[in-house]
Amino acid sequence: MADHPYTSLPPEAFWKTGVAEPGFFGLSHLWRSSFAFDEPPSFATFGSCFAQHFGREVRARGLTWVDAEPAPALTPPDVLRDFHYGVFSARTANIYTGAQFAVWADLARDPESCESIELWPEGDRWRDCLRPLIEPDGFSSADEARAMLRQSARAFRAAVETADVLVFTMGLTEGWEHRDTGQVYALCPGTQAGQFDPDQHVFRNYDYLATRASLERALESLWTINPNLRVLLTVSPVPLVATASGSHVLEAVGYSKATLRAVAGDLAKAFSDVDYFPSYEIIAGAPARSMFFEPDMRSVAKAGVNAVMGHFFGGLGVDLSAISSKSASLETEDGPTDEDLVCEERILESYADG
Amino acid sequence: MPMDKVFVVGDSHAIALAEGAKRLGANTGMAYLSGNDWHSGTVRFHRKLGLVAVGRPGFQKRMKEACAQLETDSLLQGDHVVLTSLGYQLGRLLPPMRRNGHGFACVSEGDPHPVVSSGFVAATVHAKRAGQIELVRKLARRRRVIVVSPPVLKRTPEDDLVRDIIGSALTGAGAELVDTRFVLPDDGVLPDAFRHEDGIHGNAEYGEFILKHVRENVLANA
């Protein structure tokens, strides 16, 4: 029989030996970091709800997680959570789309450009449209809202400057923009803050080309700030809460995740300083048989997060045994659940009953 | 309401208030406990005694002595005026917020880095003072409570904001507030003549000045 490329492939290249026979808990060589580290790297984390797990687990394993916008000392835990401190490496709130990520990267490049970001008045309070829920009651004035946004943009920049690896977890392709200015919004105006105006606010379902263009724009800005930064892209396995695309939400999730997945993979192939980690495949792939989804078939259980992190840290290429772990119970059922995550998108659930 | 009897309870700022009450001829009972203990929630409401401090027998002894002095069994019973300095302990609030170099976005000029929002400051103060505000609420449900804010040593926008937040919470809980910023002369800062030799408290003259204000402007209006 003639030799051909398939005769020399490793077991993980075949479904039978890579997936079917070992089963989910026998999966191996799922991911190996394309980055080589002489020393344990420091991480900055941004993105959708699921991105919060990376920050928490990096800290729990004693690796350096960049907190570029720390809260004052001795802040009560409830206040930390309500004001989104320690959730991401800067107080960006959730960044769901590539378009949002590109805006934040632009702001990091030039924090003074925060002046152009739309503010939403709400009685005598003010919210910025990139993170309208970052503070429970908004800000006391437009000046305060701008000052705090500038600070977060500077913090985002500091995170990029400081980190060895920036982990960005992509969540959605769907978003909203201002028809004339192109202002990207974190939430559809009117759902939780702001006021919806059908003449001004337009729905976007960013396709492959648009998402890739946004990510490339973001990468260019990030590498302008830190040419040595390595970017690890992941796709959140958490389905959309709702779709405004006109499709059934199940189909919309398929489109969204497939698009994000394709962009992430292609960027990882195109740039040596970009890698892709398969969070999505681990949780949503057939081998998991949906066992890591909670009864709502959307939230990811702690055991699923543990599975993702097992593959992540297992393939990172860093000897974690030399680093003092801050948590001895990572493999238990205890610890933060999906309910503990900060997810602005969830507000859309409240509209499910019409 | 007459000021013949005064029950002063609070942190170290209570001492000057009690000295002032005595100077004005009031029969005065006084029980104080370190601000650290008020801050950490050591003091609890007690239905019969009014206040108790867990693990602080010295405070219980002083409460008992104050009751004896005023011929009552409890802070909550009798015809005395209840005057307190609780609720503030600014030394446990502002320095931690500044420790990482944070300023307040709403009051700082020139957008210093980093800053926190006024909403964050309010939430932090409310969280750290919730216990004491609840104490005041429970006391004020049972009798008239007058809170005297600690004297200002150096007026700053940050200090003013935190005092505003606490003052609003105290009055919201039913206390009557004597905000010393608006009682002391000029800019509301503690004058040298009223300053205790330790440099951070008011002296007996200060206490007398404040108690005169209480007698003439607070109790007289009852």
Interface residues (C-beta under 8 A of the other chain):
Chain A: E69 P70 A71 P72 A73 L74 T75 P76 D78 V79 D82 F83 E135 P136 D137 G138 F139 S140 S141 E144 A147 M148 R150 Q151 R154 A155
Chain B: P96 M97 R98 R99 N100 H102 A105 C106 D111 H113 P114 V115 V116 S117 S118 G119 F120 A123 T124 A127 K128
